[in-house]
Amino acid sequence: MSEAVRAGSTRERLRAVGALWLCWLAVYLASELVLTVLAHRGQGLAERLGRVADSTVAAVSMPLLHGLGAADVPLTVQIGLVNALGLLLCFAIMPLLRSGGDPKPRGRFAERLDRLMWTHPALKWTNYVAYLFWPVPTFRRTPTLRLKSVCAFGVLPFLLPVLLGLQAGFAGSGFLEARLQHPIAVVFVGLALVLPHGLIELTALFVPIAALLEYYRAVRPLLVAGDVDGVSAALAQHGSWKIVVRWLPACLVAIALAAAIEANLTLSFAEALGQALGVGHVGY
């Protein structure tokens, strides 16, 4: 099998994870910038953004944490169980990759739909709508709809870091007054609330999601070439359940370690940094 379609190495997986981390960091910094601008215009909208971010991203985790806390479950165990559930949900994308990533099982109806969607003048607008959601250069040069749909795997993995970046960034709405006086310091304190445990936790969460991005990068030349058989062959490698068996145990251990760090170190570290930088009291 050619280099383009062989199963991804650990290096390729880590490259994909790095891309997701860069996305998270960019969204986090953009969120902090938005909050800083809004803080100078009034605190009302900034505070509402913070509540919206918490209520959407943490809509599932916070009720679970409150329930476990009411049952006197240790904080480390609470965080570990909730994040382990999130990790299992991330690994559940494997069926999506195996079913949605294979362009081969299509019949005559699908062939006719391809021609209709991409040649009929009345439906030409669908090209431009799709460009908003899928990687434009590869999508535009990919010849058929059944291959164009695979391009979605170049975008879907970034949904998780975007949501987590927004949540982490807008969580800073809790100390808006300090943001007016020490805007740069608040950014570093916000990072201190995430990175001590987040470097391990988010990396573990990104590992299964990166399988989608890794698959897309491997088949990108085949999409442009219209090689349906090659894309299906690559899926057999990148969509293998062996990936779950290989990565899941290590990611669960990482989640447990991150939970211990978050429960025992993160807040005290961020609190000390906040006092040193003049931000004041820091809390979740």
Residue pairs with C-beta under 8 A, 6 or more apart in sequence:
1 233
1 237
4 218
4 219
4 221
4 222
4 230
4 234
5 218
5 219
5 222
5 230
5 233
5 234
5 237
6 218
6 237
7 237
7 238
7 240
8 16
8 211
8 214
8 215
8 218
8 237
8 238
12 214
12 217
12 218
13 207
13 210
13 211
13 214
15 214
16 157
16 210
16 211
16 213
16 214
16 217
17 203
17 206
17 207
17 210
19 210
19 213
20 157
20 158
20 160
20 161
20 206
20 209
20 210
20 213
21 161
21 202
21 203
21 206
23 158
23 161
23 162
23 165
24 161
24 162
24 164
24 165
24 168
24 202
25 165
26 165
27 161
27 162
27 165
27 166
27 169
28 165
28 168
28 169
28 190
28 191
28 194
29 169
29 187
30 165
30 169
31 165
31 166
31 168
31 169
31 170
31 172
32 169
32 172
32 186
32 187
32 190
34 49
34 169
35 46
35 49
35 50
35 169
35 170
35 172
35 173
35 176
35 179
36 179
36 183
36 186
38 45
38 46
38 49
39 46
39 176
39 179
39 180
40 180
43 176
43 177
46 173
46 176
47 173
47 176
49 170
49 173
50 170
50 171
50 172
50 173
50 174
51 173
52 170
53 166
53 167
53 169
53 170
53 171
54 62
54 167
54 170
54 171
56 163
56 167
57 163
57 164
57 166
57 167
58 167
61 82
61 86
64 78
64 81
64 82
64 85
65 78
65 79
65 82
68 77
68 78
68 81
68 82
69 75
69 78
73 81
74 263
75 263
76 259
76 260
76 263
76 264
77 259
78 263
79 258
79 259
79 262
79 263
80 255
80 256
80 259
80 260
83 201
83 205
83 255
83 258
83 259
84 252
84 255
84 256
86 205
87 204
87 205
87 208
87 248
87 251
87 252
87 255
90 160
90 205
90 207
90 208
90 209
91 208
91 244
91 247
91 248
91 251
93 208
93 209
93 211
93 212
94 208
94 211
94 239
94 241
94 243
94 244
96 212
97 153
97 211
97 212
97 215
97 235
97 238
97 239
98 235
98 239
100 149
100 152
100 153
101 150
101 153
101 212
101 215
101 231
101 235
101 238
101 239
102 231
102 232
102 235
102 239
103 144
103 146
103 147
103 149
103 150
103 228
103 231
103 232
104 228
104 229
104 231
104 232
106 146
110 145
110 146
113 145
114 144
114 145
114 146
116 123
117 123
117 126
117 145
118 126
118 127
118 144
118 145
130 139
130 148
131 139
131 140
133 152
133 155
134 148
134 151
134 152
134 154
134 155
135 151
135 154
135 155
135 216
138 151
138 154
138 220
138 223
138 224
139 148
139 151
141 223
141 224
142 148
142 150
142 151
142 223
142 224
142 226
143 226
144 226
144 228
146 228
147 223
147 226
147 228
147 231
148 223
150 216
150 219
150 223
150 231
151 216
151 223
153 212
153 213
153 215
153 216
154 213
154 216
154 217
154 220
156 212
157 209
157 210
157 212
157 213
158 213
160 205
160 206
160 209
161 202
161 206
164 202
164 205
168 190
168 193
168 194
168 198
169 190
171 190
171 193
171 284
172 179
172 186
172 187
172 190
174 283
175 186
175 189
175 279
175 280
175 281
175 282
178 185
178 186
178 278
178 279
178 280
179 186
181 278
182 277
182 278
182 279
185 274
185 277
185 278
185 279
186 279
188 273
188 277
189 270
189 273
189 274
189 277
189 279
189 282
192 266
192 269
192 270
192 273
192 274
192 282
193 266
193 267
193 270
193 282
193 284
194 202
194 266
196 261
196 262
196 265
196 266
196 269
196 270
197 258
197 259
197 261
197 262
197 265
197 266
198 258
200 254
200 255
200 257
200 258
200 261
201 254
201 255
201 258
201 259
201 262
203 254
204 250
204 251
204 252
204 254
204 255
204 258
205 251
207 247
207 251
208 243
208 244
208 247
208 248
208 251
211 238
211 239
211 243
214 238
215 234
215 235
215 238
215 239
218 234
218 238
219 230
219 231
219 234
219 235
222 230
222 231
222 234
223 231
267 282
267 283
267 284
270 282
271 281
271 282
273 279
273 282
274 280
274 281
274 282
